[in-house]
């Protein structure tokens, strides 16, 4: 099982290192430590973190609340604010962006773990609610930058698992969805899609060739899981 990846945004080195030690000693992965708005965006694109611990006061003209707004607008990643005593206007801005938790300095080890686990739990519940209605009879919808993008089933070539994310490879572009492959498998029609590997769901109508260890989807070679070949051939014959 992959570890939960956490990005730390904190410009005080000692605090950042303390957070990192606490998280790693509790079996979390710290994928990066950032100090500014621009470095956070770069780290998100590079590492795809599962959670962000976000100090409100960071280096540069844009603070942690500005980062949080960007997270709400363009990404689907839960975040926990790290704060000390702030002025009323900053506190008001922080509340308005609806963080998944707060971690107040100075903090104890237990405070960090509780904040992380609560944030992940609340986010999971929120995602489970939102994923219920994301499928229609002939398409699914993916949330991107405050829009629900319609993707017809016929446009989907395959879906690949990437940790707690899944990438939908479609005709026009790739779409990243914060949902596990298992969750998606339960939503897409079984007569059109097949779980050919622990990390792949394929569109049966896009299969161009099969051999003993691979399946070709639109001429792209993908792996077949052990014991899946026979079932796959049966599934294709039913189409």
C-alpha positions in Angstrom: 0.0 0.0 0.0 1.4 3.4 -1.0 2.1 5.9 1.8 0.0 9.1 2.0 2.1 11.9 0.4 2.1 15.2 2.3 3.5 18.5 1.1 4.7 20.9 3.7 4.5 24.7 3.1 6.4 26.4 5.8 9.1 29.0 5.6 10.5 28.5 9.1 13.1 25.8 8.6 13.0 24.4 12.1 9.3 24.1 12.1 9.3 22.5 8.7 11.9 19.9 9.7 10.0 19.2 12.9 6.8 18.6 10.9 8.7 16.4 8.5 10.1 14.2 11.3 6.7 13.8 13.0 5.0 12.8 9.7 7.7 10.3 8.6 7.9 8.7 12.0 4.2 8.1 11.7 4.6 6.4 8.3 3.6 9.3 6.1 5.7 10.4 3.1 6.9 14.0 2.9 7.1 14.7 -0.8 8.5 18.2 -0.5 8.9 21.3 1.6 8.1 24.7 0.1 8.4 28.3 1.2 6.5 30.4 -1.4 3.5 30.4 -3.6 5.3 29.6 -6.9 7.3 26.7 -5.3 4.0 25.2 -4.0 2.4 25.1 -7.4 5.5 23.5 -8.9 5.6 20.9 -6.2 1.9 20.1 -6.7 2.4 19.5 -10.4 5.5 17.4 -9.7 4.4 15.2 -6.8 0.6 15.2 -6.7 0.4 15.3 -2.9 -2.6 13.8 -1.0 -2.6 16.5 1.6 -0.9 19.9 2.2 0.1 21.4 5.5 0.0 25.1 4.7 1.4 27.9 6.8 -0.6 31.1 6.4 2.4 33.3 6.5 5.0 32.3 3.8 7.6 34.1 1.7 6.5 36.5 -1.0 3.6 38.7 -1.8 1.1 35.9 -1.8 0.4 34.1 1.5 -1.0 30.7 2.4 -4.6 31.9 2.0 -3.8 32.8 -1.6 -2.4 29.3 -2.1 -5.6 27.9 -0.6 -7.7 29.8 -3.1 -5.6 28.3 -5.9 -6.1 24.8 -4.4 -9.8 25.3 -4.3 -10.0 26.7 -7.9 -7.6 24.4 -9.7 -6.9 21.3 -7.7 -8.7 18.8 -5.5 -6.3 18.5 -2.6 -7.2 18.9 1.1 -5.2 21.3 3.1 -4.6 22.1 6.8 -3.7 25.6 7.8 -0.7 26.1 10.1 -1.0 29.3 12.1 0.0 31.3 15.1 -1.7 34.4 16.3 -2.8 36.3 13.2 -4.5 39.6 12.6 -8.4 39.6 12.4 -8.4 40.2 8.6 -6.1 37.3 7.9 -8.2 35.0 10.1 -11.3 36.1 8.3 -9.7 35.3 4.9 -8.6 31.9 6.2 -12.0 31.0 7.4 -13.7 31.9 4.1 -11.5 29.5 2.1 -12.8 26.5 4.2 -9.7 24.6 5.2 -9.9 21.0 6.2 -8.3 21.7 9.5 -6.0 24.0 11.6 -2.7 23.3 13.3 -1.8 26.0 15.8 1.8 26.8 16.7 3.3 25.6 18.9 2.0 22.1 18.4 2.7 18.6 19.8 3.3 15.5 17.7 -0.2 14.2 18.5 -1.8 17.5 17.3 -0.2 17.1 13.9 -1.3 13.5 13.4 -4.9 14.2 14.6 -5.1 17.2 12.2 -3.8 15.1 9.3 -6.1 12.2 9.9 -9.2 14.3 10.4 -8.5 16.3 7.2 -8.0 13.1 5.2 -11.1 11.5 6.7 -13.3 14.6 6.0 -12.0 14.9 2.5 -12.7 11.2 1.7 -16.3 11.6 2.9 -16.6 14.7 0.7 -15.2 12.9 -2.3 -17.5 9.9 -1.7 -20.5 12.1 -1.8 -19.4 14.0 -4.9 -18.6 10.8 -6.9 -22.1 9.4 -6.5 -23.6 11.3 -9.4 -20.6 11.8 -11.7 -21.8 9.2 -14.2 -24.6 9.3 -16.7 -25.7 6.6 -19.1 -23.1 7.4 -21.8 -20.5 9.6 -20.1 -18.8 10.7 -16.9 -17.9 14.1 -15.6 -14.5 15.2 -14.3 -14.1 18.3 -12.1 -11.5 20.7 -13.6 -11.1 24.3 -12.6 -14.6 24.8 -11.3 -16.1 23.1 -14.4 -17.5 19.6 -14.8 -16.0 18.3 -18.0 -18.1 15.8 -19.9 -16.2 12.8 -21.2 -18.2 10.3 -23.3 -17.4 6.7 -22.6 -16.6 6.3 -26.3 -13.8 8.8 -26.0 -12.1 7.0 -23.1 -9.2 4.7 -24.2 -8.2 3.5 -20.7 -7.9 4.6 -17.1 -4.7 4.3 -15.2 -4.2 4.2 -11.4 -1.7 6.6 -9.9 -1.8 6.4 -6.2 -5.0 8.0 -4.9 -5.5 9.6 -8.3 -6.6 8.0 -11.6 -5.7 9.3 -15.0 -8.4 9.0 -17.7 -6.7 8.8 -21.1 -9.2 10.1 -23.6 -9.1 11.2 -27.3 -8.5 14.8 -26.7 -6.4 14.9 -23.5 -5.6 13.2 -20.2 -7.9 14.0 -17.2 -6.7 13.5 -13.6 -9.4 12.5 -11.2 -9.0 12.2 -7.5 -10.6 8.8 -7.1 -9.2 5.3 -6.9 -9.5 2.8 -9.8 -11.8 0.7 -7.6 -14.2 3.6 -7.2 -14.3 4.3 -10.9 -14.6 0.6 -11.8 -17.9 0.5 -9.8 -19.2 3.4 -11.8 -18.4 2.6 -15.4 -20.4 -0.1 -17.3 -18.8 -3.5 -17.2 -19.9 -4.4 -20.7 -17.8 -1.5 -22.0 -14.8 -1.4 -19.6 -12.6 -4.2 -18.1 -10.1 -4.2 -15.2 -7.3 -5.9 -17.1 -4.6 -5.1 -14.5 -4.5 -3.8 -10.9 -3.5 -0.4 -12.4 -5.6 -0.3 -15.6 -9.2 -0.3 -16.7 -9.5 -0.6 -20.5 -12.2 0.4 -23.0 -13.0 -3.0 -24.6 -14.0 -1.2 -27.8 -10.5 0.3 -28.2 -8.6 -3.0 -28.0 -6.6 -3.5 -31.2 -4.5 -6.6 -30.3 -3.8 -9.1 -27.5 -0.9 -11.5 -26.7 0.1 -13.6 -23.7 1.4 -10.7 -21.6 0.0 -7.5 -23.1 -3.0 -5.8 -24.5 -2.9 -3.1 -27.1 -5.3 -0.2 -26.8 -5.2 1.9 -29.9 -1.8 0.4 -30.5 -0.5 1.4 -27.1 0.9 -1.6 -25.2 -0.5 -2.1 -21.7 0.1 -5.0 -19.2 -2.4 -7.8 -18.4 -2.6 -9.0 -14.8 -1.9 -12.6 -14.0 -5.0 -14.7 -14.6 -6.8 -11.9 -16.5 -6.1 -13.0 -20.1 -8.8 -15.8 -20.2 -11.4 -13.5 -18.6 -10.5 -10.7 -20.9 -11.0 -12.9 -24.0 -14.4 -13.9 -22.7 -15.4 -10.3 -22.1 -14.4 -9.3 -25.6 -16.3 -12.2 -27.1 -19.4 -11.0 -25.3 -19.2 -7.5 -26.9 
